[in-house]
């Protein structure tokens, strides 16, 4: 049994021990991490670590998990401007450079798990804001993230901890 949370982009299934579930990934497929580019719509293949997460406390109680989760605020964002010093980092809005708002009305970011993709240190243009988050109800592809249904996310969260290995193949 693998100790990594594994996302198999060929099969479209995620697994972690006996837990498994379908998931969504990049609308333009997947790409080896070194070939990924900002805004390419591809999920970066590779091995990562689970860092922390955010959740919408106005919509749900704190999820049961030992993972560090912070209540999301309306002004939370993530910088996606490759030429900015805060590239691929959490930011507070308003923020002058290009960024992704994390507070969304569609439920997709009700839970956002931050992984170690391009973060130590961030390389300009290699991709930002690659998260594990809730998937759209119609199961459409993401812009490069990994998306799980809300019920599958809730079933997975108690099994996760800081540093859990993430494998995207």
NUDOGU-197349 format. One record per atom (N, C-alpha, C): residue in three letters; z, x, y. Coordinates in steps of 0.02 Angstrom, whole numbers, padded with zeros to 5 digits, always signed. Layout:
% residues N
alaZXY
...
This chain:
% residues 169
unk+00000+00042-00058
unk+00000+00000+00000
unk+00000+00045+00062
unk-00045+00030+00108
unk-00051+00069+00169
unk+00006+00053+00218
unk+00028+00104+00255
unk+00079+00093+00306
unk+00047+00082+00374
unk-00019+00084+00377
unk-00054+00074+00441
unk-00078+00001+00446
unk-00078-00023+00508
unk-00109-00087+00523
unk-00184-00073+00526
unk-00221-00098+00478
unk-00292-00080+00469
unk-00337-00137+00490
unk-00386-00120+00533
unk-00437-00167+00556
unk-00503-00144+00528
unk-00531-00181+00480
unk-00594-00164+00448
unk-00650-00202+00482
unk-00690-00167+00523
unk-00742-00200+00562
unk-00801-00223+00520
unk-00809-00195+00461
unk-00863-00219+00417
unk-00844-00285+00385
unk-00782-00291+00363
unk-00758-00352+00329
unk-00733-00404+00379
unk-00712-00382+00438
unk-00684-00428+00487
unk-00613-00450+00471
unk-00578-00409+00432
unk-00510-00426+00412
unk-00462-00370+00432
unk-00403-00390+00455
unk-00349-00344+00470
unk-00298-00350+00414
unk-00264-00294+00398
unk-00213-00296+00346
unk-00156-00248+00363
unk-00097-00267+00340
unk-00037-00227+00349
unk+00009-00244+00292
unk+00009-00202+00240
unk+00045-00219+00179
unk+00015-00282+00149
unk+00056-00331+00130
unk+00029-00393+00101
unk-00001-00441+00152
unk+00013-00430+00217
unk-00013-00474+00269
unk-00087-00458+00281
unk-00127-00509+00289
unk-00198-00499+00308
unk-00222-00560+00346
unk-00272-00548+00389
unk-00299-00603+00430
unk-00366-00582+00458
unk-00410-00631+00472
unk-00473-00615+00506
unk-00459-00595+00578
unk-00504-00557+00607
unk-00496-00536+00677
unk-00564-00531+00711
unk-00562-00531+00777
unk-00623-00522+00817
unk-00622-00451+00845
unk-00682-00424+00857
unk-00687-00359+00889
unk-00748-00359+00934
unk-00767-00301+00959
unk-00817-00295+01012
unk-00881-00334+01002
unk-00904-00367+01055
unk-00966-00407+01053
unk-01026-00364+01035
unk-01023-00299+01049
unk-01078-00254+01032
unk-01061-00207+00975
unk-01013-00229+00934
unk-00995-00191+00874
unk-00939-00142+00885
unk-00941-00089+00846
unk-00890-00036+00849
unk-00925+00031+00855
unk-00888+00081+00879
unk-00918+00146+00893
unk-00865+00200+00881
unk-00884+00259+00855
unk-00835+00313+00851
unk-00803+00325+00920
unk-00739+00338+00921
unk-00702+00342+00984
unk-00734+00389+01035
unk-00760+00446+01013
unk-00789+00496+01059
unk-00855+00472+01091
unk-00886+00421+01061
unk-00950+00396+01088
unk-00941+00332+01129
unk-00881+00305+01131
unk-00868+00245+01169
unk-00870+00259+01244
unk-00889+00208+01282
unk-00893+00214+01355
unk-00864+00152+01387
unk-00838+00161+01447
unk-00810+00106+01485
unk-00861+00050+01491
unk-00841-00011+01472
unk-00882-00070+01480
unk-00938-00078+01429
unk-00938-00039+01374
unk-00993-00042+01326
unk-00988-00102+01278
unk-00932-00139+01279
unk-00925-00197+01235
unk-00914-00179+01163
unk-00896-00116+01149
unk-00886-00093+01080
unk-00813-00076+01068
unk-00790-00090+01008
unk-00722-00072+00989
unk-00722+00000+00964
unk-00678+00042+00991
unk-00675+00112+00968
unk-00643+00119+00900
unk-00680+00151+00854
unk-00653+00166+00788
unk-00604+00224+00795
unk-00556+00228+00750
unk-00510+00285+00752
unk-00440+00265+00732
unk-00395+00314+00740
unk-00324+00305+00724
unk-00285+00307+00789
unk-00240+00260+00796
unk-00200+00253+00856
unk-00128+00240+00838
unk-00085+00237+00888
unk-00015+00217+00879
unk-00002+00157+00923
unk+00041+00114+00900
unk+00062+00056+00939
unk+00114+00080+00989
unk+00101+00065+01053
unk+00145+00089+01107
unk+00198+00037+01126
unk+00177-00021+01148
unk+00222-00073+01174
unk+00181-00136+01181
unk+00210-00185+01215
unk+00172-00247+01224
unk+00199-00287+01283
unk+00161-00340+01297
unk+00178-00388+01350
unk+00171-00458+01320
unk+00209-00505+01347
unk+00201-00574+01324
unk+00214-00621+01383
unk+00188-00681+01378
unk+00194-00731+01430
unk+00259-00771+01419
unk+00313-00750+01451
unk+00377-00784+01443
unk+00377-00854+01471
unk+00329-00871+01514
unk+00325-00939+01541
unk+00294-00986+01489
unk+00264-00959+01437
unk+00231-01001+01385
unk+00266-00999+01318
unk+00309-00949+01307
unk+00338-00941+01241
unk+00404-00902+01245
unk+00446-00909+01194
unk+00505-00867+01191
unk+00484-00795+01172
unk+00528-00748+01183
unk+00513-00679+01164
unk+00498-00677+01089
unk+00441-00649+01070
unk+00425-00645+00999
unk+00476-00603+00961
unk+00487-00621+00899
unk+00533-00584+00856
unk+00497-00521+00832
unk+00520-00464+00856
unk+00492-00399+00837
unk+00538-00344+00862
unk+00536-00286+00830
unk+00574-00228+00855
unk+00531-00188+00905
unk+00468-00208+00913
unk+00424-00176+00961
unk+00449-00191+01031
unk+00444-00143+01076
unk+00462-00154+01146
unk+00411-00201+01178
unk+00434-00260+01198
unk+00391-00309+01231
unk+00422-00326+01299
unk+00379-00328+01350
unk+00401-00345+01417
unk+00372-00412+01437
unk+00411-00454+01472
unk+00383-00516+01498
unk+00329-00500+01550
unk+00272-00531+01544
unk+00216-00520+01590
unk+00230-00555+01656
unk+00207-00525+01709
unk+00212-00553+01776
unk+00142-00570+01802
unk+00138-00616+01848
unk+00073-00638+01874
unk+00034-00582+01907
unk+00067-00531+01932
unk+00032-00476+01967
unk+00019-00416+01922
unk+00026-00423+01856
unk+00012-00367+01810
unk-00063-00358+01800
unk-00083-00296+01796
unk-00153-00280+01784
unk-00160-00213+01747
unk-00223-00195+01733
unk-00237-00133+01697
unk-00298-00102+01731
unk-00291-00040+01754
unk-00345-00007+01791
unk-00402+00012+01744
unk-00464-00009+01762
unk-00523+00010+01723
unk-00574+00049+01765
unk-00550+00080+01820
unk-00593+00119+01864
unk-00590+00192+01843
unk-00643+00218+01810
unk-00640+00287+01783
unk-00624+00340+01835
unk-00642+00329+01898
unk-00630+00380+01949
unk-00562+00374+01983
unk-00520+00328+01960
unk-00454+00319+01992
unk-00400+00355+01951
unk-00350+00384+01985
unk-00295+00418+01949
unk-00256+00373+01901
unk-00257+00307+01912
unk-00221+00261+01868
unk-00266+00235+01811
unk-00324+00266+01800
unk-00370+00243+01748
unk-00334+00235+01681
unk-00347+00178+01649
unk-00318+00159+01585
unk-00242+00158+01586
unk-00216+00132+01641
unk-00144+00126+01649
unk-00127+00057+01677
unk-00065+00037+01663
unk-00037-00025+01690
unk-00033-00018+01766
unk-00051-00071+01803
unk-00047-00071+01876
unk-00019-00138+01900
unk+00004-00139+01961
unk+00026-00201+01994
unk-00028-00223+02043
unk-00044-00286+02043
unk-00094-00314+02088
unk-00059-00343+02150
unk-00089-00343+02206
unk-00159-00323+02217
unk-00166-00247+02208
unk-00225-00229+02185
unk-00241-00159+02170
unk-00312-00148+02193
unk-00322-00098+02235
unk-00386-00089+02268
unk-00443-00070+02221
unk-00429-00031+02170
unk-00481-00009+02123
unk-00495-00063+02071
unk-00549-00055+02034
unk-00567-00102+01982
unk-00510-00106+01930
unk-00495-00167+01909
unk-00441-00177+01861
unk-00451-00243+01825
unk-00416-00250+01771
unk-00417-00312+01733
unk-00351-00349+01743
unk-00354-00411+01768
unk-00291-00450+01773
unk-00266-00465+01703
unk-00201-00456+01692
unk-00172-00472+01627
unk-00148-00544+01622
unk-00134-00575+01678
unk-00110-00645+01680
unk-00172-00689+01676
unk-00183-00720+01619
unk-00243-00761+01608
unk-00223-00832+01590
unk-00266-00879+01607
unk-00253-00950+01592
unk-00275-00970+01522
unk-00318-00931+01489
unk-00347-00951+01426
unk-00305-00937+01364
unk-00247-00905+01371
unk-00203-00891+01314
unk-00220-00827+01277
unk-00275-00795+01292
unk-00296-00735+01255
unk-00245-00678+01265
unk-00217-00673+01324
unk-00167-00621+01337
unk-00096-00648+01336
unk-00083-00701+01299
unk-00014-00725+01293
unk+00029-00671+01259
unk+00000-00632+01214
unk+00030-00573+01186
unk-00022-00518+01189
unk-00003-00461+01219
unk-00047-00403+01225
unk-00010-00343+01196
unk-00039-00311+01146
unk-00009-00252+01116
unk-00049-00191+01139
unk-00015-00143+01168
unk-00046-00083+01195
unk-00048-00030+01140
unk-00108-00003+01128
unk-00116+00051+01079
unk-00133+00116+01115
unk-00131+00171+01079
unk-00139+00238+01109
unk-00211+00258+01122
unk-00257+00212+01127
unk-00327+00229+01141
unk-00334+00262+01210
unk-00361+00322+01212
unk-00378+00358+01274
unk-00321+00357+01325
unk-00261+00376+01302
unk-00205+00372+01349
unk-00164+00436+01357
unk-00183+00490+01324
unk-00138+00548+01325
unk-00176+00615+01331
unk-00203+00630+01388
unk-00211+00591+01449
unk-00276+00550+01445
unk-00284+00501+01489
unk-00347+00463+01490
unk-00405+00508+01511
unk-00461+00500+01477
unk-00523+00535+01494
unk-00568+00485+01531
unk-00587+00502+01592
unk-00627+00457+01633
unk-00689+00434+01596
unk-00699+00368+01593
unk-00759+00338+01564
unk-00757+00328+01489
unk-00705+00352+01454
unk-00702+00346+01381
unk-00678+00278+01358
unk-00659+00235+01404
unk-00638+00167+01386
unk-00566+00154+01406
unk-00554+00092+01426
unk-00487+00072+01448
unk-00472+00002+01424
unk-00407-00015+01428
unk-00385-00083+01412
unk-00406-00106+01343
unk-00402-00061+01294
unk-00415-00080+01224
unk-00349-00101+01194
unk-00341-00167+01186
unk-00278-00196+01163
unk-00288-00234+01097
unk-00232-00251+01067
unk-00230-00303+01015
unk-00203-00364+01051
unk-00240-00419+01050
unk-00218-00479+01086
unk-00239-00541+01046
unk-00223-00599+01072
unk-00241-00662+01039
unk-00316-00673+01045
unk-00345-00701+00995
unk-00418-00712+00996
unk-00434-00780+01025
unk-00495-00785+01049
unk-00519-00849+01075
unk-00520-00901+01019
unk-00507-00964+01033
unk-00507-01015+00981
unk-00574-01021+00944
unk-00629-01005+00978
unk-00695-01008+00945
unk-00712-00944+00908
unk-00665-00896+00906
unk-00672-00833+00868
unk-00727-00788+00895
unk-00748-00798+00957
unk-00801-00755+00985
unk-00778-00683+00988
unk-00826-00637+00989
unk-00808-00566+00994
unk-00771-00551+01060
unk-00738-00494+01060
unk-00702-00471+01120
unk-00748-00425+01160
unk-00721-00397+01213
unk-00758-00348+01253
unk-00744-00277+01228
unk-00709-00271+01172
unk-00693-00206+01142
unk-00624-00203+01112
unk-00584-00254+01123
unk-00516-00258+01096
unk-00517-00283+01024
unk-00458-00293+00997
unk-00448-00322+00931
unk-00411-00388+00941
unk-00440-00443+00918
unk-00412-00509+00931
unk-00391-00545+00867
unk-00328-00568+00866
unk-00301-00606+00810
unk-00285-00677+00834
unk-00290-00725+00789
unk-00270-00793+00808
unk-00196-00792+00828
unk-00175-00838+00870
unk-00104-00840+00891
unk-00057-00847+00830
unk-00071-00891+00782
unk-00026-00894+00724
unk-00024-00828+00684
unk-00081-00795+00678
unk-00081-00731+00642
unk-00042-00678+00681
unk-00049-00678+00747
unk-00011-00631+00789
unk+00063-00642+00779
unk+00085-00706+00780
unk+00156-00721+00771
unk+00181-00700+00703
unk+00139-00705+00652
unk+00160-00684+00584
unk+00164-00607+00579
unk+00122-00572+00617
unk+00120-00499+00615
unk+00176-00467+00656
unk+00192-00495+00713
unk+00239-00463+00759
unk+00305-00441+00728
unk+00338-00480+00685
unk+00401-00457+00656
unk+00394-00395+00613
unk+00335-00379+00591
unk+00323-00321+00548
unk+00312-00256+00587
unk+00300-00262+00652
unk+00280-00205+00693
unk+00339-00170+00727
unk+00329-00106+00742
unk+00377-00067+00780
unk+00340-00015+00822
unk+00372+00013+00871
unk+00342+00065+00911
unk+00318+00121+00864
unk+00258+00144+00874
unk+00231+00199+00834
unk+00194+00177+00772
unk+00194+00111+00756
unk+00155+00089+00698
unk+00084+00116+00705
unk+00059+00145+00651
unk-00009+00173+00652
unk-00060+00116+00649
unk-00111+00122+00691
unk-00166+00074+00694
unk-00228+00111+00671
unk-00263+00083+00623
unk-00324+00114+00597
unk-00382+00064+00606
unk-00432+00084+00644
unk-00491+00042+00655
unk-00549+00077+00620
unk-00575+00045+00568
unk-00629+00075+00528
unk-00690+00030+00527
